[in-house]
Amino acid sequence: MDAARRLDHWKQELLDLSYRNALLNFKSPRDGGRRALELRSPGLPALLATLSDGKQLSLSSASELPPRRVAPVGELGQSPPEPDPVVTALSQRKLYVEQDTTELERRLVLLGRDARLSQEELGLNTLFLALGSVLFPEAPGSDKLRRAPLLLVPVELKRKGPTSAFKLSASDEDAVFNITLLEKLKRDFGVELPALQGDLPSDEHGIRIDQILAAVQGALPQLPGARIEQSAYLTHFFFTKFLMWRDLDAHTERLLASPLVTALASGQPLAGQGTESSLPLAEELDRQFKPLDLSCVYDADSSQMAALAAAHVGRSFVLEGPPGTGKSQTITNLIAHFLNTQRSVLFVSEKRAALDVVQRRLSAAGLGRFCLELHSHKAGKAQVVKQLAEAFEAEVGEANDAQSQALAQEVTTLRTELNHYASELHRERDGGFSVFEILGRRSLVMSAPRIEHRLNPALGRAALDQLLTKTRTFKERVHGVGALDQHPLRGSRLSDWDPQLHERVRSQARQLSAVLQQTQQVAQYLCAPLGQPPPSSLSGLLALDHAFDALIACPNLGPGLISDDDRAARSQRAEALAQMCSLSRDDEAYLGARYAMDRLFALDLSQLREKLQHGNGVFSFVSLWGVRKQLEGAIRMPALPSNSQLLDDVTRAERFRKNLGELNAFAPRAVEFLGGNPTDWRYFPEQYASAKQLARDLRERLTRLGLSVLGDTHGLVQALASPEWARQRDWLKSEKAKLHAGLADLSQLSQALAKELGFDLGVFGAPEDPQYLTRLRDLANRWQELEPQTLRDYAQLNQTRVELDQAGLDQLTRELLSGNAPGVLEHLEVSVERAFYEAWLSHDAFSHQLLSSFRGRDHETKIERFRTVDRQLIKDAQPRVAAMLAARKPALDGSDESESGVLRREIRKQRQHLAIRRLFQKAPNALRRLKPCVMMSPLSVARYLDIHGPQFDLVVFDEASQVSVHDAIGALARAKQAVVVGDSKQMPPTNFFMKKQSESDTEDDLPDDLESILDECAAAGLPALSLRWHYRSRDESLIAFSNSRYYGSALFTFPGPVADKSAIGVSYQRVAGVYDRGGSRTNRVEAEALVAEVVERLKNGEEKSFGVVTFNQPQQILVEDLLEAARRAHPEIERYFSEDTLEPVFVKNLENVQGDERDVILFSICYGNDPTGKFYQNFGPLNLDGGQRRLNVAVTRAREQ
């Protein structure tokens, strides 16, 4: 974009030569104007002279003028004419106004409020006494006349309190001619008034208004129909834009020579500035700068220090300062640092409140005397000279440089140690985590139940997220399958699902139910003859099966076990036979393993035993050799054992052969006890033991089976051989076979179904459990009823379970699914998080010596020491900077024509001071040394600073989001470097004050948003930094909404230290108000309730500052009127409204509250149901584009409530 064209565009934005401008189309009260008061003129020269003498004039209604006496015709010429009471009143310091008393009071209140508002918001005095006016053609050849004021005298309208009368006086500023009219006449009519384009005609008494009127009168012949009226009007005019236009228009080339202006106008990056990435980073400041490199006179956080460092190295940038982040504190430090480095600063703020805060901070730091305030009411000539005199006369103490150096060295050491610890604490370790992060995360989950686990502490961030995702999935799936304690699949490991699974399970469960029913019926049949219920456990069924095996074998029992005859002797013989069989079986096994039995028994075992027993004689070795030789032929082992062992073996063999002889007659003897034809003695011991037990129960069983047990052996044997027993035995065999088959089927089906569903057999309980068969039946029935989705859900649950088990949570999932971890499921994710964090800390946190040796008390001591030393260093910076600046003050011993002589002469004058602009032109360098910081509004820059004077090293814009580009260009051109401070999320510039000149009073007459220097600099690619720490709100709820909705939760906030939240934070009070939508556009009930609340709290003596924010201007006026009445009724609260109070009560609307803050802010929303009960979604400015920014401003003004 062409820079010159863009500059022309900005200039045109400043120039308003339309008839919307009251300076060209002023509506007097006679013309229907409602914003001006017409004074009854005592003569313009006399009125101007009275004001110039500093007199304060009271204002009264013209209706109070005494009636003038009309002399009778006979007295005419006989006495002097009666004095004009208006002229007489002027000598009594009184003016009369063409308005009735009541309306006059109301208009004066409104004029005074607007005057105060313009001073506070813009640092401008917009209240003027317009002396003289000209009516001129609207256009060449037009008969329609427009009225324009001529001489504009800046005045002040003040009163001591709501019960006092207003006083009118001239301000310290110079009267000016209507320069907008001069430009209009020149452009549209070709009429020039050279006598009025420079200094106005004046003499030792002041401005000559008669000569001004004469100069205008001389031009009237060129304006057909034009005429002059010697009128006097009190009203507001806003002509500052014209002054700034003239500043830009007269210096186009100089403006385009400024790199800052050219970069902005052309859209090209500012040369040598780089990008945001090249700005000093907060985390690098301690390594890049020593403590004394950046001079702070107030505490500064890391984001503020980053801004200071960026400015220090010469960077121009945008500094985003969200609400309450310390913009004024940052600017104060920035100015102090630049002054300390012998660099000059131009501080520009359109809003006086913002400038006042910075000025108070600088003054508190002892640096206010080196700043020249040219923003507002202090911009009068006398006030400027007073500031200069105070700077010369101020005494400054000496700085202790040695102490500062020592403090700086200690700060360096301490911050290095603290940074090292912080660096180690924040260093990224295993998995991409830092100790700080893990400790912080753990602190959030410490209330979660502990769990047993085998988690891998080296899990990465992504892996942990996946694990937690699986944990959430597991929890959701547990909830999805329902109550686990009653679930038919509880304990299942089913994880493989297919569409046919449901049918397989249902079929197998049905079969299992049928087989179980049949098997239990068989058991019942078998047990009925015994008079016993069927077993309810699996072990019982199996025992029943075995028992009937024995019962069916009853016919094989011998009479020796059955008969009662000689039972003891028979038992003794049977026991002896069983013992012999057992001993012989052991001997046979032993000998057969070592010898060939046939060869061994072929030897003369008795002879061999004799020789082995007597093998100790002299020649016994010969006989023993022969024994060994014989036994070698029978041995199976590789070598013969010792002789003693051979003796044992031969003795055993001899015993075995002897017993074997007796056992050859075993069969006939065993029949007595076993019956049948036993053929192998080796099994007799076991057979006998079983038969004995079976025989013991036989009588009872046979009785239960319905057989008569005879009293003798013969009868019993006969009974067992009877056909009745044979028939019963066949039935037992048949039913027992069914039982056996059923048990086999139960085993096969239960195993198959358990496997299908992922169970082990333990799901049915222990086999000996009396409830086993009941549980088996219940589960089979429930499994038949399973829905396909139930199977699928449980399979998915187990799939997730397997994943968690593999991650080391197998014990946890087992306990959860078994119901042994009450309370853990609902906190599962945080419990897993806690487990991981603690495992991570145990594994890696303290592997570094610095952390492992960390002692909290020592660290806190070090921090406290750092704070102490750092505060002392900041405290030392204040006199150090002041002493350096004081040493650079110019001496006042130069000639009268020198710069110091000019200052000396002005300081000694009592009146007739040089115009401020002339003072800057005559002593630019001396002023720069005496006051290296100049604090101005955009208007005062254009009014007082010659663009050809020495440039400032730095220009700082505050509340830059509210400064339009065309207003800022002049200041930007007067500096080498710029720091543009503001908040793009807050109010843009508006033409609010221009609109206030309009006679329009409609709902749609809302301010228009304009282009701000903040947005323009950001769009031009100027690097941006942001303040991040929020300090204003003493309760987080006050900033929470804006932090979340506007700043992406990027602000660092502090938890409120107050436990009782009743007196802080956000609250809502509903009132039954009505919005007068079609009339006054106010809500009177709401306004009255709000004022009552304010008055009550002030009467109670709350030592807090209060502000009221309304959502439209009519409501603001209503609240102000009600407060005025309350102040009159309760004079004890007046001190809270005094301008001498640091933070007086204010009432503002959305358009002008930015930059203000109070302890307590009360909102008057105003909008609501109209008198008919309808509610329209209309919230005035909030509905417009940019309304969200207005809301952000409104809700961030409060510190406490």
Residue pairs with C-beta under 8 A, 6 or more apart in sequence:
1 265
1 266
1 267
2 266
3 256
3 261
3 262
3 265
3 266
4 252
4 256
4 265
6 265
6 266
7 248
7 252
7 255
7 256
7 261
7 265
7 969
10 248
10 265
10 965
10 966
10 969
11 245
11 248
11 249
11 966
13 964
13 965
13 966
13 1010
14 241
14 242
14 244
14 245
14 248
14 966
14 967
15 183
15 241
15 242
15 245
16 180
16 241
16 242
16 994
17 24
17 180
17 183
17 184
17 187
17 188
18 24
19 25
19 138
19 146
20 998
21 180
21 997
22 235
22 237
22 238
22 997
23 148
23 149
23 178
23 180
23 181
23 237
23 239
23 242
24 146
24 148
24 180
24 181
24 184
25 146
25 147
25 148
26 33
26 36
26 130
26 133
26 147
26 148
26 149
26 233
26 235
27 33
27 36
27 147
27 999
28 36
28 38
28 133
28 147
28 231
28 233
29 36
29 37
29 38
29 98
29 99
30 38
31 147
32 999
33 235
33 999
34 999
34 1001
35 235
35 236
35 997
35 999
36 233
36 234
36 235
37 59
37 97
37 98
37 99
37 104
37 107
37 108
37 111
37 233
37 234
37 235
38 97
38 98
38 99
38 231
38 232
38 233
39 47
39 95
39 96
39 97
39 98
39 129
39 232
39 233
39 234
40 62
40 65
40 86
40 95
40 96
40 97
40 98
41 47
41 86
41 230
41 231
41 232
42 84
42 86
42 87
42 89
42 90
42 95
43 87
43 230
44 131
44 132
44 209
44 210
44 213
44 230
44 232
45 208
45 209
45 210
46 87
46 90
47 90
47 95
47 129
47 131
47 232
48 131
48 151
48 153
48 175
48 206
48 207
48 209
49 205
49 206
50 57
50 90
50 93
51 57
51 129
51 153
51 155
51 169
51 170
52 170
52 205
52 206
52 207
54 169
54 170
55 93
55 169
56 93
56 167
56 168
56 169
57 90
57 93
57 94
57 95
57 167
57 168
57 169
58 93
58 94
58 95
58 165
58 166
58 167
58 168
59 94
59 95
59 96
59 97
59 104
59 108
59 165
59 166
59 168
60 89
60 94
60 95
60 96
60 97
60 101
60 104
61 96
61 97
61 99
61 100
61 101
61 104
62 96
62 97
62 98
62 99
63 100
63 101
64 96
64 101
65 85
65 86
65 89
65 96
66 85
68 82
68 85
69 82
71 79
71 82
86 96
89 95
89 96
95 168
97 104
97 234
99 107
108 157
108 166
109 1120
109 1121
109 1124
110 1117
111 127
111 157
111 234
111 235
111 236
112 157
112 158
112 159
112 166
113 1120
114 126
114 127
114 236
114 996
115 125
115 126
115 127
115 156
115 157
115 236
117 1148
117 1152
118 124
118 125
118 126
118 127
118 236
118 238
118 993
119 125
119 352
119 376
119 377
120 351
120 352
120 353
120 1152
121 350
121 351
121 352
121 353
121 993
121 1152
122 240
122 350
122 351
122 352
122 937
122 939
122 993
123 349
123 350
123 351
123 352
123 355
123 375
123 376
123 379
123 937
123 939
123 940
124 238
124 240
124 376
124 937
124 939
125 154
125 156
125 171
125 173
125 376
125 377
126 236
126 237
126 238
126 993
127 154
127 155
127 156
127 157
127 234
127 235
127 236
128 149
128 152
128 153
128 154
128 155
128 234
128 235
128 236
128 237
129 152
129 153
129 155
129 168
129 232
129 233
129 234
130 149
130 150
130 151
130 152
130 153
130 231
130 232
130 233
130 234
130 235
130 237
131 149
131 150
131 151
131 153
131 209
131 231
131 232
132 149
132 150
132 151
132 209
132 212
132 213
132 216
132 228
132 229
132 230
132 231
133 147
133 148
133 149
133 150
133 228
133 229
133 231
133 233
134 147
134 148
134 150
134 181
134 216
134 220
134 226
134 227
134 228
134 229
135 145
135 146
135 147
135 225
135 226
135 227
135 228
135 229
136 145
136 146
136 148
136 185
136 189
136 223
136 225
136 226
137 143
137 144
137 145
137 146
137 189
137 223
137 224
137 225
137 226
138 144
138 145
138 146
139 188
140 188
140 189
143 225
145 225
145 226
148 178
148 180
148 181
148 184
149 178
149 181
149 233
149 237
150 177
150 178
150 181
150 212
150 213
150 216
150 228
151 175
151 176
151 177
151 178
151 200
151 207
151 209
151 212
152 175
152 176
152 177
152 178
152 237
152 239
153 170
153 175
154 170
154 171
154 173
154 174
154 175
155 168
155 169
155 170
155 171
155 234
156 168
156 169
156 170
156 171
157 166
157 167
157 168
157 234
158 166
158 167
158 169
159 165
159 166
159 167
161 1127
161 1131
161 1134
162 1124
162 1125
162 1127
162 1128
162 1134
163 1128
163 1131
168 234
171 377
171 380
172 377
172 379
172 380
172 381
172 382
172 383
173 379
173 380
174 381
174 915
175 200
175 207
176 200
176 239
177 196
177 200
177 212
178 239
179 197
179 239
179 242
179 243
179 246
180 239
180 242
182 192
182 193
182 196
182 197
183 242
185 191
185 192
185 193
185 219
185 223
186 192
189 222
189 223
190 222
191 219
191 222
191 223
193 215
193 216
193 219
195 201
195 211
195 215
196 212
196 215
196 216
200 207
200 208
200 212
201 207
201 208
201 211
201 212
201 215
202 208
213 228
213 230
216 228
217 228
220 226
220 227
220 228
236 996
236 997
237 997
238 993
238 994
238 996
238 997
240 939
241 967
241 994
243 939
243 942
243 943
244 938
244 939
244 942
244 966
244 967
244 970
246 942
247 941
247 942
247 947
247 970
248 255
248 966
248 969
248 970
251 947
251 948
251 973
254 947
254 948
254 973
255 261
255 947
255 969
255 970
255 973
256 262
256 265
258 972
258 973
259 270
259 271
260 270
260 316
260 972
260 973
260 975
260 976
260 977
260 978
261 969
261 972
261 973
262 268
263 269
263 270
263 271
263 1020
263 1022
264 965
264 969
264 972
264 1016
264 1017
264 1020
267 1019
267 1020
268 1020
269 1020
269 1021
270 316
270 1020
270 1021
270 1022
273 315
273 316
273 317
273 1022
273 1023
274 315
274 1023
275 1023
276 1023
276 1024
276 1025
278 1023
279 306
279 310
279 315
279 317
279 1023
279 1025
280 288
280 306
280 309
280 310
280 313
281 306
282 302
282 303
282 305
282 306
283 302
285 294
285 302
285 305
285 306
285 309
286 415
286 416
286 419
288 309
289 309
289 312
290 408
290 412
291 407
291 408
291 411
291 412
291 873
292 404
292 405
292 408
293 312
294 305
294 308
294 309
294 312
294 337
295 333
295 336
295 337
295 340
295 341
295 877
295 880
295 881
296 305
296 308
296 333
296 336
296 337
296 874
296 877
297 332
297 333
297 336
297 362
297 365
297 367
297 874
297 877
297 878
297 881
298 329
298 332
298 333
298 361
298 365
298 874
299 329
299 871
299 874
300 308
300 326
300 329
300 330
300 333
301 326
301 1027
301 1028
301 1029
302 1028
303 325
303 1025
303 1026
303 1027
303 1028
303 1029
304 326
304 329
304 330
304 333
304 1027
304 1029
306 1025
307 317
307 319
307 330
307 334
307 979
307 1025
307 1027
308 330
308 333
308 334
308 337
310 317
310 1023
310 1025
311 317
311 334
311 337
311 338
311 954
311 977
311 979
312 337
312 341
314 977
315 977
315 1023
316 977
316 978
316 979
316 1022
316 1023
317 979
317 980
317 1022
317 1023
317 1024
317 1025
318 960
318 980
318 981
318 982
318 1014
318 1017
318 1018
318 1022
318 1023
318 1024
318 1025
319 327
319 330
319 979
319 980
319 981
319 982
319 1024
319 1025
319 1026
319 1027
320 982
320 983
320 984
320 1024
320 1025
320 1026
320 1027
321 327
321 330
321 981
321 982
321 983
321 1026
321 1027
322 983
322 985
322 1026
322 1027
322 1030
322 1042
322 1046
322 1047
322 1051
323 983
323 986
323 1030
323 1032
323 1039
323 1042
323 1192
323 1193
323 1196
323 1197
324 1030
324 1031
324 1032
324 1033
324 1039
324 1157
324 1196
325 1027
325 1028
325 1029
325 1030
325 1031
325 1051
326 1027
326 1029
326 1031
327 958
327 981
327 1027
328 354
328 357
328 358
328 361
328 958
329 361
330 981
330 1027
331 347
331 358
331 956
331 958
331 981
332 358
332 361
332 362
332 365
334 345
334 954
334 956
334 979
335 345
335 347
335 358
335 362
335 367
335 371
335 933
335 956
336 362
336 365
336 367
336 877
336 881
338 344
338 345
338 933
338 953
338 954
339 345
339 367
339 370
339 881
339 885
339 932
339 933
340 877
340 880
340 881
340 884
342 884
342 888
342 932
343 932
343 953
343 954
344 928
344 932
344 933
344 934
344 950
344 952
344 953
344 954
345 932
345 933
345 934
345 952
345 953
345 954
345 955
345 956
346 933
346 934
346 936
346 941
346 952
346 954
346 955
346 956
346 971
346 974
346 975
347 355
347 358
347 371
347 933
347 934
347 935
347 936
347 955
347 956
347 958
348 936
348 937
348 938
348 941
348 955
348 956
348 957
348 958
348 963
348 968
348 971
349 355
349 358
349 375
349 935
349 937
349 957
349 958
349 959
350 937
350 938
350 959
350 962
350 963
350 967
351 958
351 959
351 962
351 1154
351 1155
352 375
352 376
352 937
353 1155
353 1156
354 958
354 959
354 1155
355 373
355 375
355 376
355 935
355 937
355 958
358 935
358 958
359 368
359 371
359 373
359 935
360 368
362 368
362 371
362 933
363 369
365 878
365 881
366 396
366 878
366 879
366 881
366 882
367 878
367 881
367 882
367 885
367 933
369 390
369 391
369 394
370 391
370 882
370 885
370 930
370 931
370 932
370 933
371 931
371 933
371 934
371 935
372 384
372 387
372 388
372 927
372 931
372 933
372 934
372 935
373 379
373 387
373 935
374 384
374 916
374 934
374 935
374 936
374 940
374 944
375 935
375 936
375 937
375 940
376 937
377 383
378 384
378 387
379 916
379 940
379 944
381 913
381 914
381 915
381 916
382 911
382 913
384 913
384 916
384 919
385 906
385 907
385 909
385 913
387 931
388 903
388 906
388 907
388 927
388 930
388 931
389 907
391 889
391 930
391 931
392 889
392 892
392 903
392 907
392 930
394 886
396 879
396 882
396 883
396 885
396 886
397 879
397 882
397 883
398 879
398 883
399 876
399 879
399 880
399 882
399 883
399 884
400 876
400 879
400 880
401 880
403 876
404 873
404 876
404 877
404 880
407 869
407 872
407 873
407 876
408 873
410 869
411 866
411 869
411 870
411 873
414 862
414 865
414 866
414 869
415 866
417 862
418 862
418 863
418 866
420 850
421 850
421 854
421 859
424 435
424 848
424 850
424 851
425 434
425 435
425 436
425 851
426 434
426 435
426 436
426 437
427 434
427 435
428 434
429 435
429 844
430 457
430 458
430 460
430 840
430 843
430 844
431 458
431 459
431 460
431 461
431 463
431 464
431 840
432 460
432 461
433 461
433 840
435 841
435 844
435 845
435 851
438 837
438 840
438 841
438 845
439 841
439 845
441 833
441 837
442 833
442 834
442 837
442 838
442 841
444 830
445 830
445 831
445 833
445 834
445 837
446 834
447 830
448 827
448 830
448 831
448 833
448 834
449 821
449 823
449 824
449 827
449 831
450 831
450 834
450 835
451 809
451 812
451 821
451 824
451 831
451 832
451 834
451 835
452 811
452 812
452 815
453 808
453 809
453 811
453 812
453 832
453 835
453 839
454 808
454 809
454 810
454 811
455 467
455 807
455 808
455 809
455 832
455 835
455 836
455 839
456 807
456 808
456 839
457 836
457 839
457 840
457 842
457 843
457 844
458 843
459 467
459 836
459 840
464 836
467 804
467 807
467 832
467 836
468 829
468 832
468 833
470 800
470 803
470 804
470 807
471 804
471 809
471 828
471 829
471 832
472 828
472 829
473 800
474 797
474 800
474 801
474 804
474 813
474 828
475 825
475 828
475 829
477 793
477 796
477 797
477 800
478 484
478 797
478 816
478 817
478 825
480 793
480 797
481 487
481 489
481 790
481 793
481 794
481 797
484 490
484 817
484 819
485 819
487 794
488 779
488 782
488 783
488 785
488 786
489 757
489 786
489 790
489 791
489 794
490 817
490 818
491 759
491 763
491 817
491 818
492 757
492 758
492 759
492 763
492 794
492 798
493 758
493 759
493 798
494 757
494 758
494 791
494 794
494 795
494 798
495 758
495 795
495 798
495 799
495 801
495 802
496 795
497 791
497 792
497 795
497 796
499 788
501 756
501 788
501 791
502 786
502 787
502 788
502 791
504 756
505 753
505 756
505 757
505 783
505 786
505 791
506 783
506 784
506 786
508 749
508 752
508 753
508 756
509 753
509 780
509 781
509 783
509 784
510 780
510 784
511 749
512 746
512 749
512 750
512 753
512 776
512 780
513 777
513 780
513 781
513 784
515 742
515 745
515 746
515 749
516 746
516 773
516 776
516 777
516 780
517 777
518 738
518 742
519 541
519 738
519 739
519 742
519 743
519 745
519 746
520 534
520 773
522 735
522 738
522 739
522 742
523 534
523 535
523 541
523 544
523 739
524 533
524 534
525 735
526 534
526 544
526 548
526 732
526 735
526 736
526 739
527 533
527 534
527 535
527 544
529 704
529 705
529 706
530 701
530 704
530 705
531 704
534 540
534 541
534 544
535 541
535 543
535 544
535 773
536 770
536 771
536 772
536 773
536 774
537 767
537 768
537 769
537 770
537 771
537 772
537 773
538 746
538 764
538 767
538 768
538 772
538 773
538 776
539 767
539 768
539 772
540 768
541 739
541 743
541 773
542 743
542 767
544 739
545 736
545 739
545 740
545 743
548 732
548 735
548 736
548 739
549 736
550 690
550 693
550 694
551 694
551 701
551 732
552 729
552 732
552 733
552 736
553 694
554 694
554 698
554 701
554 702
554 720
554 729
555 675
555 720
555 721
555 725
555 729
556 674
556 675
556 676
556 691
557 673
557 674
557 675
557 691
557 694
557 695
557 698
557 720
558 670
558 671
558 672
558 673
558 674
558 675
558 691
559 672
559 675
559 713
559 716
559 717
560 570
560 573
560 574
560 672
560 673
561 570
561 574
561 673
561 691
561 692
561 695
562 695
562 698
562 713
562 716
562 717
562 720
563 570
563 712
563 713
563 716
563 717
564 711
564 712
564 713
565 712
565 713
570 672
570 673
573 669
573 672
574 672
574 673
574 688
574 692
577 666
577 669
577 670
577 673
577 684
577 688
578 684
578 685
578 688
578 689
579 685
580 659
580 662
580 663
581 663
581 666
581 681
581 682
581 684
581 685
582 685
583 659
584 656
584 659
584 660
584 663
584 681
585 682
585 685
587 652
587 653
587 655
587 656
587 659
588 597
588 656
588 682
590 652
591 597
591 600
591 649
591 652
591 653
591 656
593 636
594 635
594 636
594 637
594 649
595 631
595 634
595 635
595 636
595 649
595 653
596 634
596 635
596 636
599 633
599 634
600 631
600 634
600 653
601 653
601 657
602 634
603 630
603 631
603 634
605 650
605 653
605 654
605 657
606 654
608 627
608 630
608 631
608 650
609 647
609 650
609 651
609 654
611 620
611 623
611 624
611 626
611 627
612 624
612 627
612 643
612 646
612 647
612 650
613 647
614 620
615 621
615 623
615 624
615 627
615 643
624 643
627 646
628 640
628 643
628 646
631 640
631 646
631 650
632 640
640 646
641 649
663 681
666 678
666 681
666 684
667 677
667 678
667 679
670 678
670 681
670 684
671 677
671 678
673 688
673 691
674 684
674 687
674 688
674 691
678 684
678 687
699 709
702 709
702 719
702 725
703 709
705 728
706 724
706 728
707 719
707 722
707 724
707 725
707 728
708 719
709 716
709 719
710 716
710 718
710 719
719 725
746 776
750 761
750 764
750 776
751 761
753 780
753 783
754 760
754 761
754 763
754 764
757 783
758 798
763 779
764 772
764 775
764 776
764 779
765 771
765 772
765 775
766 772
769 775
801 813
801 817
804 810
804 812
804 813
805 813
809 832
812 821
812 824
812 832
815 821
815 824
816 824
816 825
816 828
824 831
845 851
846 852
885 932
888 929
888 932
889 929
889 930
890 899
890 900
890 903
890 925
890 926
890 929
890 930
891 900
892 900
892 901
892 903
892 904
892 907
893 900
894 900
894 901
894 904
895 901
896 902
896 904
896 905
899 922
899 923
899 924
899 925
899 926
899 927
900 923
900 926
902 914
902 919
902 922
902 923
902 926
903 923
903 926
903 927
903 930
906 913
906 914
906 919
913 919
914 922
916 943
916 944
917 943
917 944
917 945
917 946
919 927
920 927
920 944
920 945
920 946
920 949
921 946
921 949
924 946
924 949
924 950
925 950
928 950
934 945
934 952
936 944
936 945
936 971
938 963
938 967
938 968
938 970
938 971
939 967
941 970
941 971
941 974
942 970
945 974
947 970
947 973
947 974
949 974
951 974
951 975
951 976
952 974
952 975
952 976
953 975
953 976
953 977
954 975
954 976
954 977
954 978
954 979
955 971
955 972
955 974
955 975
955 977
955 978
955 979
956 978
956 979
956 981
957 963
957 968
957 971
957 978
957 979
957 980
957 981
957 982
957 1013
957 1014
958 981
958 982
959 981
959 982
959 1154
959 1155
960 968
960 980
960 981
960 982
960 1012
960 1013
960 1014
960 1017
961 982
961 983
961 984
961 986
961 987
961 988
961 989
961 1012
961 1014
961 1015
962 982
962 986
962 987
962 988
962 989
962 990
962 1012
962 1154
962 1155
963 982
963 989
963 1012
963 1013
963 1014
964 989
964 1010
964 1011
964 1012
964 1013
965 1011
965 1012
965 1013
965 1016
967 989
967 1013
968 1013
972 978
972 1013
978 1017
978 1022
980 1013
980 1014
980 1017
980 1022
982 1012
982 1014
983 1014
984 1012
984 1014
984 1015
984 1018
985 1042
985 1046
985 1047
985 1189
985 1192
986 1154
986 1189
986 1192
986 1193
987 1151
987 1154
987 1186
987 1189
987 1190
987 1193
988 1009
988 1010
988 1011
988 1012
988 1015
988 1186
988 1189
989 1009
989 1010
989 1011
989 1012
990 1007
990 1008
990 1009
990 1010
990 1151
991 1007
991 1008
991 1010
992 1007
992 1151
992 1152
995 1005
995 1006
995 1007
998 1005
1003 1081
1003 1180
1006 1180
1006 1181
1006 1184
1007 1151
1007 1181
1009 1184
1009 1185
1009 1186
1018 1024
1026 1050
1028 1050
1028 1051
1028 1052
1029 1051
1029 1052
1030 1039
1030 1043
1030 1051
1030 1052
1030 1053
1030 1054
1031 1054
1032 1038
1032 1039
1032 1157
1032 1196
1032 1199
1033 1039
1033 1053
1033 1056
1033 1196
1033 1198
1033 1199
1034 1056
1034 1057
1034 1058
1034 1064
1034 1199
1034 1200
1035 1056
1035 1058
1035 1061
1035 1064
1035 1065
1035 1200
1035 1201
1036 1053
1036 1054
1036 1055
1036 1056
1037 1065
1037 1066
1038 1064
1038 1065
1038 1066
1038 1195
1038 1196
1038 1198
1038 1199
1038 1200
1038 1201
1039 1051
1039 1053
1039 1196
1040 1053
1041 1195
1042 1192
1042 1195
1042 1196
1043 1049
1043 1050
1043 1051
1043 1053
1046 1188
1046 1192
1056 1064
1056 1065
1058 1064
1063 1200
1063 1201
1064 1200
1064 1201
1065 1201
1066 1201
1067 1201
1069 1089
1069 1093
1071 1085
1071 1086
1071 1089
1072 1085
1073 1083
1073 1084
1073 1085
1073 1086
1073 1089
1073 1168
1074 1083
1074 1084
1074 1085
1074 1168
1074 1169
1074 1170
1074 1171
1075 1081
1075 1082
1075 1083
1075 1166
1075 1167
1075 1168
1075 1169
1075 1170
1076 1082
1076 1083
1076 1084
1076 1170
1076 1171
1077 1170
1077 1171
1077 1176
1077 1178
1078 1170
1080 1114
1080 1118
1081 1112
1081 1114
1081 1115
1081 1166
1082 1114
1082 1115
1082 1118
1082 1166
1083 1115
1083 1164
1083 1165
1083 1166
1083 1167
1083 1168
1084 1118
1086 1164
1086 1165
1086 1166
1086 1168
1087 1115
1087 1118
1087 1119
1087 1122
1087 1164
1087 1166
1088 1122
1090 1108
1090 1119
1090 1162
1090 1164
1091 1119
1091 1122
1091 1123
1091 1126
1093 1162
1094 1106
1094 1108
1094 1123
1094 1126
1094 1145
1094 1162
1095 1123
1095 1126
1095 1130
1095 1133
1097 1104
1097 1106
1097 1160
1098 1106
1098 1130
1098 1133
1098 1136
1098 1145
1099 1130
1099 1132
1099 1133
1104 1158
1104 1159
1104 1160
1104 1200
1105 1142
1105 1143
1105 1144
1105 1145
1105 1158
1105 1159
1105 1160
1106 1136
1106 1145
1106 1158
1106 1159
1106 1160
1106 1161
1106 1162
1107 1145
1107 1146
1107 1147
1107 1148
1107 1153
1107 1156
1107 1157
1107 1158
1107 1160
1107 1161
1107 1162
1107 1197
1107 1198
1108 1119
1108 1145
1108 1146
1108 1147
1108 1148
1108 1161
1108 1162
1108 1163
1108 1164
1109 1148
1109 1149
1109 1150
1109 1153
1109 1161
1109 1162
1109 1163
1109 1164
1109 1194
1109 1197
1110 1116
1110 1119
1110 1147
1110 1148
1110 1149
1110 1150
1110 1163
1110 1164
1110 1166
1111 1149
1111 1150
1111 1163
1111 1164
1111 1165
1111 1166
1111 1167
1111 1179
1111 1180
1111 1181
1111 1182
1111 1194
1112 1149
1112 1150
1112 1166
1112 1167
1112 1180
1112 1181
1113 1149
1113 1151
1115 1149
1115 1164
1115 1166
1116 1147
1116 1148
1116 1149
1119 1147
1119 1164
1120 1147
1123 1137
1123 1145
1123 1147
1126 1133
1127 1133
1127 1134
1127 1137
1135 1141
1136 1144
1136 1145
1137 1144
1137 1145
1138 1144
1143 1158
1143 1159
1146 1156
1146 1158
1148 1156
1150 1180
1150 1181
1150 1182
1150 1190
1150 1191
1150 1193
1150 1194
1151 1181
1151 1190
1153 1193
1153 1194
1153 1197
1154 1193
1156 1197
1157 1197
1157 1198
1157 1199
1158 1197
1158 1198
1158 1199
1159 1198
1159 1199
1159 1200
1159 1201
1160 1198
1160 1200
1160 1201
1161 1197
1161 1198
1161 1201
1163 1194
1165 1179
1166 1180
1167 1176
1167 1178
1167 1179
1167 1180
1168 1175
1169 1175
1170 1176
1177 1183
1179 1187
1181 1187
1181 1190
1182 1188
1182 1190
1182 1191
